[in-house]
Amino acid sequence: MPGERWAEPVLTGRDTQIAAIGAALADIASTGTAIVLRGDPGMGKSALLRVAEARARRTGFRVLRMTGAEAESGLAFAALHQVLWPLLGDTRALPAGQRYALERALGVRDGTPPEGFAVAGAALALLAHTAAHRPVVVLLDDLQWVDPSSADVFRYVRRRLAPLPVVVIGATRCAGAADRTESEPVLVQGEDDSAEHLPDRVLDLGPLDEQQAAHLLRTLHPCLPERARRRVLRAAGGNPLALRELPARMRCPAADRLPLPQDARTAAPDAAQRDGAPEKNQGGADDPPSGDDCDPEIADLFDELPLGERLGRLYEDRVRALPDSARRVLLVAALGGTFAQHVTVLRGIAERAAVMPWAEIREHIETSGLAHADPVTGRLTFRHPLVRGCLTHLAAPAERRAAHRLLADALPLDSPRRTMHRASAALGTDDELATLLHAEADGVAARGGEAEAAGMMARAAGLSADPAVRAARLVTAAAMAARGGQLRLAVRLVTAAEAEALVGGPEPAALYAFVVAYTRLQLDGDPGPAVDLLPGALESSETGGGDGVEGTGGSNGADGLPVSSATARGQRAALLEPMLFLLIVVAVHTGDERTWAAAERHAADASELAALCWRAWAGPFDAGYDVPRRLREAVAALPADQETAAAWLLLWTATAVDAIGEHDALWSRFARRHAYATDAFIDIVRAHDDFLHGRWDASLTVSRRGAETSAAAGYAFNELLFLYNAGQVLAARGDRAGLAALKAALGAPSAGRRLRFVTERLRGLEVLCALGHGRTDEAWRLARHLVPAGAVPPRTPWFHLSLLDWVQAAAGSGRHAEARRLVRAVRAAGTARASAQHAFLVTAAEALATDDQDDQEVQRRYEAVYAFPDAEDRPFPLARVRLAHAVRLRSRSRYEPAAAHCRAALSTFTRLGATPWAEQAARELALLPASAGPRPSLTERHPLLSAQESRIAELVAQGLTNRQVGERLGLSPRTVGTHLYKIFPKLGITTRAAMARALEETRPTAREAAPWPAPPAK
């Protein structure tokens, strides 16, 4: 459709310009005008022209377009040819002289080209003739490349637009020495301009402000990890094109992005010599810290943002127009950060290396518009952050190496930057320099910059002559990258290390095993490498074996390099807890007996916090080892507002005992300053906690967004856990279609990867969904496969999440003895001592498992649930208990308390959006006598049944016997049987078990929640 074809782009931060364009088009019938959009490359000038074109065409105006090109800037009337070519068929309406002049100028008639003013008059006449039929909008893009002859015609036309229904909108870059036109912009400046000749508006397009830039980046790249988002915002400087393209370039890095050893020994480390982001000042307070406690100027030398061709050439014309000496000095300033932007430093470098005097170099730089020297601060300031990136993008490798050498020579001997620039300038191997760079990488990592340190360590590997040392440093770099959330970089580094390994796998073996296990679990959702490698790696880490580099003749650290024995022991101890943490995660999700045994074996030798984490997941939960109390004490003892390895162990411990929400002090250690993998893990555990405490909408929103982000980022394990969290909400809300879609997406992959947690919990969610729809027999068929008869299943720390469902399915289908047997086994196993959440679920299960004989005991069990501390913080299971209690109370003719519990359950189910459960509560409340208080009307009468038949059918669908139905409705069992004899043929069924499905399938008003969308394609 035309409206769809000419849909205008949605722009951020350009409301003023769009309003001006809209006003000009709205007034076109009364006055013609010209608008000039002026700004740096990438600011959105062409996008605004597309907005103008879309609006003009939708309104029915005639649109003429021109796009300037540098290659055609020397061809007379080339730009005018683009504008008027669609109108050449109308030139017969012009006087012969104007017609011939115009046709000769445009090359369609032989003869000497006429003078410019003759062509200009003819062009104006042709536009006026066309506009007499319908308004004309002329769009001129890249005016800086317009040929001089066409420029004169455009100025002539612009001065005479007022009486015509013509709007001219041009776009041009800001003035600079390299721009090809002498007067800029074309439509504004002319040699005889005066006030009466200025109907134009010049709209300058500056960078987006911080808030606008962040909004645009979130809109264009919603799945961008937080660390990458900060870097892009810093490098883009508010440039919309950069905000659009930089993230895409980060996902598709160039082949030379990573300076791996085989390249570093033979060629320049191109990727290690580009710096496309603004830096934090050294020793000053001009700029705020970046958020990571490491120097971005150092880190960005080895972890640049790849600009790509479009961004890399935004300022190419101006850069190439500079003399060689001026360009080299600007390149030094671009690569040297704040140190090299001091005019005194640049002057000294220029005097040593340039053939042109500093005064001339400075004049060329100022004239180009690429940068200017601030006389107040004495610093060189680039026009835009992308100018630095463009300078390095356009420079040859040899030019970049030369600039780094100049910077290294200018820096103090003890400066960390000097080491970085020496490494960036080096060719081949240099062990002394590699050792210095290794130390700098360790320092950056210690200050929280693991992702940045990874590139530095990889460069140190490239400078190392010994293959074993190269491999060890690559493994260390991979571990840094993994801890920094750069998992794909970690995979590439591990691959490079494997290629360098002389015999067997890379050393250090323990660190290598950890990186492989972690990356494979996160990226592929495959716990297999962790199961296969981590137990042996833990043994190696504890004994100190298997971590050496052959021929070093001494003790070796976790990075495989020679260190003192004490240092080596400290490094191996530091690696022990991360490996144990990962092993426990894998054990929990797989239930693998070997993994559990290995974790148990090593937990005793780890720190107290690691042992606490293990005990929280594995048990036993005896009275002498109070996990919740120990957890509270450990959280209180953490250093204030500081993330530590201990904080991670405690976070996973809190997850084990469903106590995430009880420890807000933990969250201050995990502020939003992390890589994607870290933020995702936090979101996963928080979404689960939101579900447990009735914040279902928040849980579902975070889970759906997290699943989409994880799929886009390629993190299969996180995606799986986010989808599982969403499945909990869908099951509780009775969304069978959504749950079926999730099972299809997750079931087979989880089974193939031995992720027992997911496969068994999916079955548990099916039980819950069936219970919500009143299908107790179906729920029992699913539930009875979850646990062995009367026993707590081993190695299943997630079982308590299905306990209430299993018991309700058993009791609802008449199997009270089995329900009681399981509850006794759970109580004997000490499950209730694991946490308050465990204790509440066990107490609720005991209430549901009681039979119908002992009213006093039943009442005591239910009262224990209501009296449980903070029971209201667990609204869904509490509402289920209230509903079950109401059913029992009504069967005992205790109508008022039954109504009270029923109303409370209905209110909770309604608030949570648990529609099937709310309908159960509404039906139960409607069966109570009027004396019990206000009640909703019973679910609408079934269209095939009478009112009484509908009530009987609903109760039978819930699994009640004829006697139980009769007790509720005041009927004899024989009368109930007579009604059923009539109901069965009306619904087309022959058994009681088919009643629930038949009622739902034949009731036209049945409601279903919105289905879960299909999972993203892999």
Secondary structure, 3 states (H helix, E strand, C coil): CHHHHCCCCCCCCCHHHHHHHHHHHHCCCCCCEEEEEEECCCCCHHHHHHHHHHHHHHHCCEEEEEECCHHHCCCCCHHHHHHHHHHHHHHHHCCHHHHHHHHHHCCCCCCCCCCHHHHHHHHHHHHHHHHCCCCEEEEEECHHHCCHHHHHHHHHHHHCCCCCCEEEEEEECCCCCCCCCCCCCCCCCCCCCCHHHCCCEEEEECCCCHHHHHHHHHHHCCCCCHHHHHHHHHHHCCCHHHHHHHHHHHHCCCCCCCCCHHHHCCCCCHHHHCCCCCCCCCCCCCCCCCCCCCCHHHHHCCCCCCCHHHHHCCCHHHHHHCCHHHHHHHHHHHHHHHHHCEHHHHHHHHHHHCCCCHHHHHHHHHHHCCEEEECCCCEEEECCHHHHHHHHHHCCHHHHHHHHHHHHHHCCCCCHHHHHHHHHHCCCCCHHHHHHHHHHHHHHHHCCCHHHHHHHHHHHHHCCCCHHHHHHHHHHHHHHHHHCCCHHHHHHHHHHHHHHCCCCCCCCHHHHHHHHHHHHHHHHCCCHHHHHHHHHHHHHHHHCCCCCCCCCCCCECCCCCECCHHHHHHHHHHHHHHHHHHHHHHHHHHCCHHHHHHHHHHHCCCCHHHHHHHHHHHCCCCCCCCHHHHHHHHHHCCCCCCCCHHHHHHHHHHHHCCCHHHCHHHHCCCCCCCCHHHHHHHHHHHHHHHHHCCCHHHHHHHHHHHHHHHHHHCCHHHHHHHHHHHHHHHHHCCCHHHHHHHHHHHHHHHHHCCCHHHHHHHHHHHHHHHHHCCCHHHHHHHHCCCCCCCCCCCCCCCCHHHHHHHHHHHHHCCCHHHHHHHHHHHHHCCHHHCCHHHHHHHHHHHHHHCCCCCHHHHHHHHHHHHCCCCHHHCHHHHHHHHHHHHHHHHHCCCHHHHHHHHHHHHHHHHHHCCHHHHHHHHHHHHCCCHHHCCCCCCCCCCCCCCHHHHHHHHHHHCCCCHHHHHHHHCCCHHHHHHHHHHHHHHHCCCCHHHHHHHHHHHCCCCCCCCCCCCCCCC
